[in-house]
Amino acid sequence: MGKNKQAQRVKNNGMPSNSGRRAKFLDTPIDFSTVRSGRYVAALPLCDINEVEMNRLDSNVRIILKKMNKKNPITKYKALHEFATLCRDSEISIVEGMLPFWPRLYSALAIDIKRTVREAAQLAHAALVKRIGKSVAKYLKLLAGAWFISQYDVYPPAASIATNSFNDTFLQKRIDAIVYCRHEILSCICDNLIVHSALTLSQKHDVFLRKKTKTVHCDSYHVRKICRDNILLPYSLTAKDMEAKRQSVLISSLHGYSVYLNTVPIQEVEKMIELHNKIISSNNFWNLINTDVVPIKTAFFTLLTSMIDTNVMLQNEKKRTVTSIVNSLDEMYPPLSSAVWKSMHTAMNNIKDWYSVINIEKLFLPKLYRVLQNGGQCCASDIYPYLLPFISQFPKLSVDPHHLYTNFFTNMRQGFSVQSVRTDHYEALAVTTSFVECFGYYILLNVNNQDLINALLSEQLMPLLEMCLKEDGPLAQIFSYEITHLIRYWSKNRYNKDYKSYICLMEEFWRNLNTLFTSPVNISSQTAFLITLRMGSEHGRKNLEMKLCNSGENIMNQSQTQNVENDTDVKFLAELKTFVNSICVKCFNQITEKGYITYLNKLIAHFEAIMRLKICLSSLTRK
């Protein structure tokens, strides 16, 4: 089958179908003779264009334009390259003559299911606008929607070409062009987000047949239709293709909408508030959060963050906004979790009463604790930087503060046992840094409550230090650096009249540390921790700027420079020396037991031991 070109493959059609031949047949105008003969007249996408204008075009141009309507992606791809060549090489009058027909073709080809066709469409469009220059202004509003959204195509080459052509065309007036076409851009986005389904999106751009029940003859070619539940499907796309096309359009529209809100001035956003409200009030928009397609959900939360930032768009949808974000706090995919937590952070800063529109104890805290117990669910580097701003919001919540913070740190400590935190350097860095920052912040809030901060030190910080000192992985080293930074901060400020409780806190620290070092559990980790305490934090945190905003209050800016030579804490170093000497004495007294001699040798190698101990060791060696 297929070997004999003259074989009758389809009834009443003696030649195999061919897109090139079909375009030649369509080169002549369709008159009323076809209607009188009883034959079917196909409804082409260009049927609403003035046929007189179409017939004025060069025959080669007409063939190229009509090839772009074919279902075969190779035919469309070749036609687009021919079109680009035509734009570069033909006279300007010929190129300008094609302008009335290009916007509709471009709008269809820019969202084609085949990414190579979309890329070729952007190349052709770039060649066209480069050639005609300012003449594109007449048709700019017809092109703006597809052109703007194409800059965020899921296929990077197509998006890059669209972005470059847009920027090269408008240069410094890019924002002005977006504002000028704001209604067309938003209307296109609105239709894509809340109006079109997978079927209607394809119906808008594909060739459809009238409601028939059999194959019909149309001049020298045949077309086939599929009927299901009295709804006509595009003959060129399967149901799977249509859904993939819809997903691609949704992702690019969501990202484009987000960029639009971040780009145009706020007053321009307010001018189009009715169209924005039409999108926001639609259930179809909010139902996007229920999809299983991760890129769509990621783009949705990226857009939601931009909407919250405007401060004018979600005033009537606060409950739905916060609920949608909190329900997704425990997402496990890194790009999605980062987008969700950024949205939550933005909502806390911009929606003043965010905590009053949800049930904190039944919805918010269980989600938060689940994430902490699982060490960020392999997304700690994306999630944990937001925890410090989170706990700055705790005083607003109608929950017992001591119980709230205790549960927070307890669940956070459980996350240190997760495999990803114990083995991955970046995960361990994110978790330990966040824990120490949050712990230091809570100590600072309760600096005048001596009993509370001593209890927190003994119940939360020291057990975690003990666990880390039993390991040799990256977690022990990172935690040593972070806790050293915190301890030396307390030590330097202990004589500050506002932080007098730090004196007792440091005494409590040395007592608890002495308990941990009673036996050489992990000699290398214990010795490394003491060395870190002596050398200070050289972990790349020379300049730490921490800003906590709580409705304009409790703003704390700390810029600390850890430079041991220039900013030596004499008191702390003296306490450390005393502590190490006491450990050396304990080791010497139990020198016959396994492990203590190794422990003692390491300490003496890195610290100045008391002369008495050296003399004792020398005499022991001679004996």
Secondary structure, 3 states (H helix, E strand, C coil): CCCCCCCCCECCECCCCCHHHHHHHCCCCCCCHHHHCCCCCCCCCCCCCCHHHHHHCCHHHHHHHHHCCCCCHHHHHHHHHHHHHHHHHCCHHHHHHHHHHHHHHHHHHCCCCCHHHHHHHHHHHHHHHHHHHHHHHHHHHHHHHHHHHHCCCCCHHHHHHHHHHHHHHHHHHHHHHHHHCHHHHHHHHHHHHHHCCHHHHHHHHCCCCCCCCCCEEECCEEECCEEECCEEECCCCCHHHHHHHHHHHHHHHHHHHHHHHHHCCHHHHHHCHHHHHHHHCCHHHHHHHHCCCHHHHHHHHHHHHHHHHHCCCCCCCHHHHHHHHHHCCCCCCHHHHHHHHHHHHHHHHHCCCHHHCCCHHHHHHHHHHHHHHCCCCCCHHHHHHHHHHHHCCHHHCCCCHHHHHHHHHHHHHHHHHCHHHHHCHHHHHHHHHHHHHHHHHHHHHCCCCHHHHHHHHHHHHHHHHHHHHCCCCHHHHHHHHHHHHHHHHHHHCCCCHHHCHHHHHHHHHHHHHHHHCCCCCCHHHHHHHHHHHHHCCCCCCCCECCCCCECCECCCCCCECCCCCCCCCHHHHHHHHHHHHHHHHHHHHCCCCCCHHHHHHHHHHHCCCCHHHHHHHHHHHHC
